[in-house]
Amino acid sequence: MKKYKIVLLPGDGIGPEISEVSKKVLIKLSKKHNFDIEIIEKSFGGIAYEKYGTPAPDETLEQCKKSDAVLLACVGDIKYDSLARELRPESGLLKLRSALNLFANIRPVKIRKSLIDASTLKKEIVENVDLIVVRELIGGIYFGEPRGHITNTKIPKAFNTMVYDSSEIERITEIAIKIANQRNKKICSVDKSNVLEVSQLWRDTVLNITSKDKNISISNMYVDNAAMQLVRDPSQFDVILTSNLFGDILSDLAAMLTGSIGMLPSASLNNNGPGVFEPVHGSAPDIAGKNIANPIAMLLSASMMLKIGLNEEEAAENLETAVDKVLSKGFRTADLYDGYSEVLSCSEIGDKIIDEI
């Protein structure tokens, strides 16, 4: 029997609630598909700061490095916003990505037919949406140096540095090519090369790498136009390749095509070692502890973990099919309520999915 060690990071807000559902689902899947899964829970994010004075304790990071995969719920709360930047939960995410060298963030955006009316866009606009955002994750303006505040001037100033070298762009482009070759062989590279030198390097490097694969159809788009096109005609996209900052914004915009950011998973990967699988949504502290959160994005992240991180494709397909069956029967969490469906709690919809498995 295959054995896997998973580190679970419940994090903050609704994280513990959706993590509890995910644990139960993974245990059910492991029994059905004949593999053993050890789930190790560790503190991370705001809760870790409260316990250990840091959002990313060294012991947590070490356990993550030794694991087969990391399943992360969500971090953050407005109450931590007054902390020094390096102590905030979001800085823990940056530290985790850097520690595991997670340079590639993969966010699939696909319309589930049972939820097509939940989108704020017209049905005919979103019904054929099936795209993937490939975002470079450990470079660009979030990690660039120098950065900081200038206080010895009459008017306070702050600055950040957006920087990439060609090797960083090359490796994320290779990931996009690999994914595109498994899909419709179309890549749209998004940049701002008309005004940014770093984006010009991005565009030149992407064109150079993609030109070596004659099967790939490559196009380029400025980020402002890409945002507009995602709302106007999202089905034109197959694989969107972009930098850290632009990918952060565009992937959240794309998430809302599905009707709820609570429906979308993501994977953050490297070339070796464990990846981190997490829902796109935040920690929603305003509904934490009420048992009304939507656990489906985390479950779909667990599916990505099973498929990509553990090579348990049958279990992953079983989970996604179970989710679709529950939704098609008209069961919803509150964020997906359409006026007709039966609204269930976080734990209740988890139980329905387990029953379908």
Stockholm file with secondary structure:
# STOCKHOLM 1.0

chainA/1-357         MKKYKIVLLPGDGIGPEISEVSKKVLIKLSKKHNFDIEIIEKSFGGIAYEKYGTPAPDETLEQCKKSDAVLLACVGDIKYDSLARELRPESGLLKLRSALNLFANIRPVKIRKSLIDASTLKKEIVENVDLIVVRELIGGIYFGEPRGHITNTKIPKAFNTMVYDSSEIERITEIAIKIANQRNKKICSVDKSNVLEVSQLWRDTVLNITSKDKNISISNMYVDNAAMQLVRDPSQFDVILTSNLFGDILSDLAAMLTGSIGMLPSASLNNNGPGVFEPVHGSAPDIAGKNIANPIAMLLSASMMLKIGLNEEEAAENLETAVDKVLSKGFRTADLYDGYSEVLSCSEIGDKIIDEI
#=GR chainA/1-357 SS CEEEEEEEEEESTTHHHHHHHHHHHHHHHHHHTTEEEEEEECCCTHHHHHHHSSSSCHHHHHHHHHSSEEEEEECCCGGGTTSCGGGSHHHHHHHHHHHTTCCEEEEEEECCGGGGGGSSSCHHHHTTCEEEEEEECSSGGGTCSSCEEECSSSSCEEECCCCCCHHHHHHHHHHHHHHHHTTTSEEEEEECTTTCHHHHHHHHHHHHHHTTCTTCEEEEEEHHHHHHHHHHCGGGCSEEEECHHHHHHHHHHHHGGGSCGGGCEEEEECSSSCCEEEESSCCCGGGTTSSCCCCHHHHHHHHHIIIIISCCHHHHHHHHHHHHHHHHTTEECGGGCCSSSEECCHHHHHHHHHHHC
#=GC SS_cons         CEEEEEEEEEESTTHHHHHHHHHHHHHHHHHHTTEEEEEEECCCTHHHHHHHSSSSCHHHHHHHHHSSEEEEEECCCGGGTTSCGGGSHHHHHHHHHHHTTCCEEEEEEECCGGGGGGSSSCHHHHTTCEEEEEEECSSGGGTCSSCEEECSSSSCEEECCCCCCHHHHHHHHHHHHHHHHTTTSEEEEEECTTTCHHHHHHHHHHHHHHTTCTTCEEEEEEHHHHHHHHHHCGGGCSEEEECHHHHHHHHHHHHGGGSCGGGCEEEEECSSSCCEEEESSCCCGGGTTSSCCCCHHHHHHHHHIIIIISCCHHHHHHHHHHHHHHHHTTEECGGGCCSSSEECCHHHHHHHHHHHC
//
